[in-house]
Amino acid sequence: MRRIMNLELSFRSLWKCIFIGLYMPLQGVALHRTSAMLLLPKEPRPSLNFIIEVAVFYFVTGFLFALVYFVIKDALPGKKRYTRGLFYGLLVAFGVVFGLFVSIIALDFNGKFDLLTPYKIKAYVVTVFDQINFIIAGMLLGVIADKKEIKSNQARFDKKGLVIASAIGFTAYPAMNFLITILTDPIISLVLDIPKDAVPWFYTGVFVPLAVNGAVIPLFYCLTKDAFTGSWMRKSLKFFLLYYFGYIVISVIFGVPFGFKLQALINFLIILVVPTFFTVGVTAKLQN
């Protein structure tokens, strides 16, 4: 009987993941069309093929976004279903989306360090509205994930350890990504045709925003670590696998509809492995 109930629960959860996967493309398109009309009125309308490609990637993103939530939701803080979903949406928005999405400013080779070029302003707008999409979807997910109101949950963790881990992540995460990129360039180059005078800007635009991700990853771990069992090493490994394959992979591959070469994106994913694992591991050790 218990096995049947678990299967039924898993089936219901799967359908809810599919629902969020279908919901996020619709909301994403609506948000970006609204932002374009209000903030970027001269921006040409995207082609139908582009919209379809983005919708497909949004579906996979939304599905994984919901799937991970069902794994960690009982560990997340929140007095209400929607507040727990809000916490989750904010963690993903700032711990994943911001640094990876806004780094598109690095491709503004002409504007370089001018942070207010039309290209960069568009990137800022897109990033903000993508974050809003995750936050709203997170609140909706929190409501539909449970039938009844949840019990108040307060995550317990070492605050001093979190501050130290976040400080390390803020500095070490972008620095490690940069160093690995430089050291492995002959093997796994980002295969981009970057003008020589724009190289300093490119590396700055790609890796500096990742400092935000590096600072938030420790908080993300601390708020969800009780969802995992075992030693601090096992917990850190489980969190890393969930974070990397549940968020990072699809977020980076999302660059395909926007014209990024798949090989460059795969190489970037390889570069992100060690810094992400290091940041999670340091946080888990400090929380042990």
Secondary structure, 3 states (H helix, E strand, C coil): CHHHHHHHHHHHHHHHHHHHHHHHHHHHHHHHHHHHHHHCCCCCCCCHHHHHHHHHHHHHHHHHHHHHHHHHHHHCCECCHHHHHHHHHHHHHHHHHHHHHHHHHHHCCCCCCCCCCHHHHHHHHHHHHHHHHHHHHHHHHHHHHCCCCCCCECCCCCHHHHHHHHHHHHHHHHHHHHHHHHHHHHHHCCCCCCCHHHHHHHHHHHHCCHHHHHHHHHHHHHHHHHHCCCCHHHHHHHHHHHHHHHHHHHHHHCCHHHCCCHHHHHHHHHHHHHHHHHHHHHHHHHCC
